[in-house]
Amino acid sequence: MYNYTTFDKDFVATRAAQFRDQVQRRIEGSLTEDEFKPLRLMNGLYLLLHAYMLRVAIPYGTLNSRQMEALADIADRWDKGYAHFSTRQNIQFHWPKLPDVPDILAALAVDNMHAIQTSGACIRAVTADHFAGAAADELADPRPTAELVRQWSTDHPEFAFLPRKFKVAVTGSTQDRAVTKFHDIGLRLVQNKTGMPGYEVLVGGGFGRTPMIGQVLRGFLHQADLLPYLEAILQVYNQIGRRDNKYKARIKITLHEHGLEDIRQRVEENFALQRARFDGADQIILARIESDFTPPAFKTASTSCFGNHLAQNPAFNAFTKTNLHPHKNPDYAIVTVSLKAHGATPGDASSAQMRALADIAKHWSHDELRVSHEQNIVLPHVHKGDLPKVYKALQATGLATANIGLISDLIACPGMDYCDLATARSTNVAQRIALRFDALKQEHAIGPLKIKISGCINACGHHHAGHIGILGLEKAGAESYQITLGGDGSQTAAIGKPTGKGFSTDEIVPAIERLIKAYLAVRHDASEAFLTTFRRLGPAPFKAALYPLKDTHNEL
């Protein structure tokens, strides 16, 4: 993990102190809400439907056990005993009181955490593959790059007031687990023909009311050129990005209106200027950052008890089939801990569960945890001989659900339960779907399937990238849920296609059930995943199942 320097610590502490003064002035009335709003957003504080919400940055999703314990302490002391892990690899507290927020930020600073740039028209917290540094399919660890970009972008004076928010994701694996193609900038670590390390640079991806897949701006960028190239992209966007309409202000719209070649030419011209201004200090900083990300001291021990436990414990066996991922060290495994127990709110964890995860990481995962964009927690380095003990500890706190990648492992934004922008509830739909298919005992037979649910057009639940996407809207004073099919957030990215008119709150779960029944009837065999079947057959059999008594060409 990255080790905070004295400069880092002082910077975070100073920002927390500045905000304390700003909050005091707001309470006293010398700052109006309009004056206070940009200040609080720069520190991750939102005013939502019922209360303030504080979004805490977890850069590229990496935490140690002490940081997780500190988050649990905050949940108990200043919130309602739980927190929400988001699709941005961050954590959100939904019930802080305004006078307490400076104390929360001060407590975060003690353990090298903050809420800087988790909101606002700036470069937001950088995300990365949640299996970084551990995955067997990894070419290079993307976390040093993500940390370099984080340091470069934090309080960057030129990019503090962009036309709109800006998101960067980094991956170093053949499998894209960072959803890089749906980010404003996606970076993929690659090598050229001579083996030199560099990046494939994508630009213009995003969700929201106009979903777009990022396009390749540079097929190969030398590692040393990353920051000047990012400077060039952001400068072009800052100069020509639209500010007259916030719905058309993202870089994806800029790219769409100007065209890829025009943007590429502008960026290359700017890059030539920026490159000459970088003197190599960034590469010295990168080298120091890389030294912080050395692999842990992997232990050498017998793994025989793992095999024995598989044979003796069917529940443990099921857990290993869904919740483990291959590690680059064959004696180790990556463990994904589901925050999607059937009927639970996706992404929520109690303070007791957070402390249990911290304790497990401290004892059996080299003191490291990750937050995934899929709203789960990852233990990246678990020796196979320790897996039975890890599983037992997870069981004790309700965290041993064996459903990673299955139908009940849904992504859902908080929706209208919390968000003032939402037009429909989303978490209750996720809960009902999970409970229904748990009751049917079908989810393991269904196999890999990603359902993603958003409570409004802003698409915080990434529904456009769901194999089955659900978008909640308000229609004639009632909640209506539209279904999209065929979305994909991986390296084979695709935007889901709408199926037809929406379903009411009572209709949506039966509609999903009909959809799954149709899939099971038309797939080749049990090994053909839903997305593969959809790509083979197209939408026709699924629309027929969704609208059995109606014309499948219903209006949206």
Residue pairs with C-beta under 8 A, 6 or more apart in sequence:
1 62
1 64
1 292
1 293
1 368
2 59
2 62
2 143
2 147
2 289
2 292
2 293
3 292
4 12
4 112
8 112
9 109
9 112
11 154
11 155
12 108
12 109
12 112
12 113
12 114
12 116
13 106
13 109
15 43
15 105
15 114
15 116
16 102
16 105
16 106
16 108
16 109
16 114
17 106
19 39
19 40
19 43
19 101
19 102
19 105
20 102
20 105
20 106
22 31
22 36
22 39
22 40
23 98
23 99
23 101
23 102
25 31
25 36
26 33
26 36
26 98
27 98
27 99
31 39
37 47
38 120
40 46
40 47
41 119
41 120
42 116
42 117
42 119
42 120
42 122
43 101
43 105
43 115
43 116
44 54
44 55
44 56
44 57
44 115
44 116
44 117
44 118
44 119
45 52
45 53
45 54
45 55
45 101
45 115
45 119
46 52
46 53
46 54
46 55
46 119
47 53
47 420
48 94
48 418
48 419
48 420
49 416
49 417
49 418
49 419
49 420
49 422
50 418
51 94
51 95
51 96
51 97
52 95
52 96
52 97
52 98
52 101
53 92
53 93
53 94
53 96
53 418
54 92
54 93
54 96
54 101
54 104
54 115
55 86
55 88
55 90
55 91
55 92
55 115
55 118
55 119
56 71
56 90
56 91
56 92
56 93
56 108
56 113
56 114
56 115
56 118
57 90
57 113
57 114
57 115
57 116
57 117
57 118
57 125
58 89
58 90
58 91
58 113
58 125
58 371
59 125
59 126
59 146
59 147
59 150
60 89
60 126
60 127
60 128
60 132
60 142
60 143
60 146
60 147
60 150
60 170
61 89
61 127
61 128
61 130
61 370
61 371
61 372
61 373
61 378
62 132
62 143
62 368
62 369
62 370
63 71
63 368
63 369
63 370
63 371
64 361
64 367
64 368
64 369
65 358
65 359
65 361
65 362
65 367
65 369
66 111
66 358
67 111
67 112
67 113
68 354
68 355
68 357
68 358
68 361
68 369
69 354
69 355
69 358
70 107
70 108
70 110
70 111
70 113
71 83
71 91
71 113
71 354
72 351
72 352
72 354
72 355
72 358
73 107
73 351
74 83
74 93
74 104
74 107
74 108
75 81
75 82
75 83
75 93
75 350
75 351
75 354
76 351
78 93
78 96
78 97
78 100
78 103
78 104
79 93
79 94
79 95
79 96
80 94
80 95
81 350
81 351
82 348
82 349
82 350
82 351
83 91
83 92
83 93
83 348
83 349
83 351
83 354
84 91
84 92
84 93
84 94
84 345
84 347
84 348
84 414
85 91
85 92
85 339
85 347
85 348
85 349
85 371
85 375
85 376
85 377
86 92
86 347
86 375
86 460
87 373
87 374
87 375
87 411
87 413
87 460
87 461
87 462
88 118
88 124
88 125
88 127
88 167
88 373
89 125
89 127
89 128
89 130
89 370
89 371
89 372
89 373
90 118
90 125
90 371
91 371
92 414
93 104
94 414
94 418
96 104
105 114
105 115
108 114
108 115
116 154
116 155
117 123
117 124
117 125
117 153
117 154
117 155
118 124
118 125
119 165
120 160
120 165
121 161
121 162
121 163
121 164
121 165
121 166
122 153
122 156
122 159
122 160
122 161
122 162
122 165
122 166
123 149
123 153
123 156
123 159
123 162
123 166
123 167
123 168
123 234
124 165
124 166
124 167
124 168
125 150
126 146
126 147
126 149
126 150
126 153
126 168
126 169
126 170
127 146
127 167
127 168
127 169
127 170
127 178
127 183
127 373
128 142
128 143
128 145
128 146
128 169
128 170
128 171
128 178
129 135
129 138
129 142
129 170
129 171
129 172
129 173
129 176
129 177
129 178
130 177
130 178
130 370
130 371
130 372
130 373
130 374
130 378
131 138
131 173
131 177
131 325
131 334
131 370
131 378
131 380
132 138
132 141
132 142
132 143
132 172
132 370
132 380
133 141
133 143
133 293
133 295
133 380
134 327
134 328
134 332
134 334
134 380
134 381
135 173
135 175
135 177
135 325
135 326
135 327
135 328
135 334
136 326
136 327
136 328
137 173
137 174
137 175
137 326
138 172
138 173
138 328
139 172
139 173
139 174
139 189
139 190
139 191
140 172
140 189
140 197
141 172
141 293
142 170
142 171
142 172
142 178
142 187
142 189
143 170
143 293
144 286
144 289
144 290
144 292
144 293
145 170
145 172
145 187
145 189
145 199
145 226
145 286
146 170
147 289
147 292
147 293
148 226
148 227
148 282
148 285
148 286
148 289
149 168
149 170
149 187
149 226
149 227
149 230
151 285
151 289
152 227
152 230
152 282
153 159
153 168
158 234
158 235
158 238
159 166
159 234
159 238
162 234
162 237
162 238
162 241
163 237
163 238
163 241
163 242
163 243
163 249
163 250
163 254
164 241
164 246
164 249
164 250
164 251
165 250
166 184
166 185
166 234
166 237
166 251
167 183
167 184
167 185
167 206
168 183
168 184
168 185
168 186
168 187
168 230
169 178
169 179
169 180
169 183
169 185
169 186
169 187
170 178
170 180
170 186
170 187
170 188
170 189
171 177
171 178
171 180
171 186
171 187
171 188
171 189
172 188
172 189
174 491
175 490
175 491
176 188
176 489
176 490
176 491
176 493
177 372
177 490
178 186
178 373
179 373
179 462
179 465
179 489
179 490
179 493
180 186
180 187
180 188
180 202
180 205
180 214
181 202
181 205
181 213
181 214
181 489
181 491
181 493
182 205
182 206
182 207
182 211
182 213
182 214
182 462
182 464
182 465
182 489
182 493
183 202
183 205
183 206
183 214
184 203
184 204
184 205
184 206
184 250
184 251
184 252
185 201
185 202
185 203
185 214
185 230
185 233
186 201
186 202
186 203
186 205
186 214
187 199
187 200
187 201
187 202
187 226
188 199
188 200
188 202
189 197
189 198
189 199
190 197
190 198
190 199
190 200
190 220
191 197
191 198
192 198
192 220
196 222
196 223
197 223
198 220
198 221
198 222
198 223
199 218
199 220
199 221
199 223
199 226
200 216
200 218
200 219
200 220
200 221
201 216
201 217
201 218
201 221
201 229
201 233
202 214
202 215
202 216
202 217
203 214
203 215
203 217
203 233
203 251
203 255
203 263
204 212
204 214
204 215
204 251
204 252
204 254
204 255
204 256
204 260
204 263
205 212
205 213
205 214
205 252
205 493
206 212
206 250
206 251
206 252
207 458
207 459
207 460
207 462
207 463
207 464
207 465
208 250
208 457
208 458
208 459
209 247
209 457
209 458
209 459
210 247
210 252
210 253
211 459
211 464
211 495
212 252
212 255
212 256
212 495
213 493
213 494
213 495
214 252
215 255
215 260
217 233
217 260
217 263
217 264
217 267
218 229
221 229
223 286
224 280
224 282
224 283
225 271
225 275
226 282
227 278
227 282
228 271
228 274
228 275
228 277
228 278
229 267
229 271
229 274
229 275
231 270
231 271
231 274
232 267
232 268
232 270
232 271
232 273
232 274
233 251
233 267
235 270
235 274
236 263
236 266
236 267
236 270
237 251
237 254
240 254
240 258
240 266
241 249
241 250
241 251
241 254
242 248
242 249
242 253
242 254
242 257
243 249
254 263
255 263
296 366
296 368
296 381
297 366
298 329
298 331
298 332
298 381
298 383
299 383
300 331
301 331
301 383
301 385
302 385
303 331
303 383
303 384
303 385
304 385
305 385
305 388
306 384
306 385
306 387
306 388
309 316
309 387
309 388
309 391
310 316
310 317
310 320
311 317
313 388
315 400
315 402
316 387
316 388
316 391
318 402
318 444
319 391
319 400
319 402
320 333
320 387
321 402
322 402
322 403
322 404
322 405
322 406
322 444
323 335
323 336
323 337
323 338
323 402
323 404
324 333
324 334
324 335
324 336
324 387
325 333
325 334
325 336
326 333
326 334
327 333
327 334
327 381
329 381
331 383
331 384
331 385
332 381
332 382
332 383
332 384
333 382
333 384
333 387
334 378
334 379
334 380
334 381
334 382
335 365
335 378
335 379
335 382
335 387
335 390
336 372
336 376
336 377
336 378
336 379
336 404
337 357
337 376
337 377
337 378
337 379
337 394
337 399
338 376
338 399
338 401
338 402
338 403
338 404
338 409
339 346
339 347
339 348
339 349
339 375
339 376
339 377
339 399
340 346
340 375
340 376
340 401
340 403
340 408
340 409
340 410
340 434
341 398
341 399
341 401
342 401
342 403
342 408
342 434
342 435
342 438
343 431
343 434
343 435
343 438
344 431
344 434
345 412
345 427
345 430
345 431
346 375
346 410
346 411
346 412
346 427
346 430
347 375
347 412
349 357
349 377
352 397
353 397
353 398
353 399
356 393
356 394
356 396
356 397
356 399
357 369
357 377
357 379
357 399
358 369
359 393
360 379
360 390
360 393
360 394
361 367
361 368
361 369
361 379
364 379
364 382
364 383
364 386
364 389
364 390
365 379
365 380
365 381
365 382
365 390
366 380
366 381
368 379
368 380
368 381
369 377
369 378
369 379
369 380
370 377
370 378
370 379
370 380
371 377
371 378
372 378
373 462
374 409
374 411
375 411
375 412
376 404
376 409
379 390
382 390
391 400
394 400
401 408
403 409
403 443
405 448
405 449
405 450
406 443
406 444
406 446
406 447
406 448
406 449
407 433
407 434
407 437
407 442
407 443
407 446
407 449
407 451
407 516
408 433
408 434
408 437
408 438
408 443
409 450
410 430
410 433
410 434
410 451
410 452
410 453
411 450
411 451
411 452
411 453
411 461
411 462
411 466
412 426
412 427
412 429
412 430
412 452
412 453
412 454
412 455
412 461
413 419
413 422
413 426
413 453
413 454
413 455
413 460
413 461
414 422
414 426
414 427
414 455
415 422
415 424
415 425
415 426
415 427
415 453
415 454
415 455
415 456
415 461
415 472
416 422
416 423
416 424
416 425
416 426
416 455
416 472
417 425
417 426
417 427
417 428
419 455
419 456
419 460
421 456
421 458
422 455
422 456
422 472
423 455
423 456
423 457
423 472
423 473
423 474
423 479
424 455
424 456
424 472
424 473
424 474
424 479
424 480
424 481
425 455
425 472
425 479
425 505
426 453
426 454
426 455
426 461
426 470
426 472
429 453
429 470
429 472
429 481
429 505
429 508
429 509
430 451
430 453
432 508
432 509
433 451
433 509
433 512
436 509
436 512
436 513
437 443
437 446
437 513
437 516
440 513
442 516
445 520
445 526
446 516
446 519
446 520
446 530
447 526
447 527
447 529
447 530
448 529
448 530
448 531
449 467
449 468
449 529
449 530
449 531
450 465
450 466
450 467
450 468
450 489
450 531
451 466
451 467
451 468
451 469
451 470
451 512
452 461
452 462
452 463
452 464
452 465
452 466
452 468
452 469
452 470
452 487
453 461
453 463
453 466
453 469
453 470
453 471
453 472
454 460
454 461
454 462
454 463
454 469
454 470
454 471
454 472
455 461
455 472
456 471
456 472
456 473
457 471
457 473
459 471
461 470
462 489
463 469
463 470
463 471
463 484
463 487
463 496
464 484
464 487
464 495
464 496
465 487
465 488
465 489
465 493
465 494
465 495
465 496
466 484
466 487
466 496
467 485
467 486
467 487
467 488
467 496
467 530
467 531
467 534
468 483
468 484
468 485
468 496
468 512
468 515
468 530
469 483
469 484
469 485
469 487
469 496
470 481
470 482
470 483
470 484
470 508
470 512
471 481
471 482
471 484
472 479
472 480
472 481
473 479
473 480
473 481
473 482
473 502
474 480
475 502
478 504
478 505
479 504
479 505
480 502
480 503
480 504
481 502
481 503
481 504
481 505
481 507
481 508
482 498
482 499
482 501
482 502
482 503
482 556
483 498
483 499
483 500
483 502
483 503
483 511
483 512
483 515
483 546
484 495
484 496
484 497
484 498
484 499
485 496
485 497
485 499
485 534
485 539
485 542
486 494
486 496
486 497
486 531
486 534
486 535
486 539
487 494
487 495
487 496
488 494
488 531
497 539
498 556
499 539
499 542
499 543
499 546
499 547
500 543
500 546
500 547
500 550
500 552
500 553
500 554
500 555
500 556
501 547
501 554
501 555
501 556
502 556
503 511
511 546
514 545
514 546
514 548
515 542
515 545
515 546
517 545
518 541
518 542
518 544
518 545
519 530
519 533
519 534
519 542
522 533
522 537
522 541
523 530
523 533
524 533
528 536
534 542
540 552
543 552
544 552
546 552
547 554
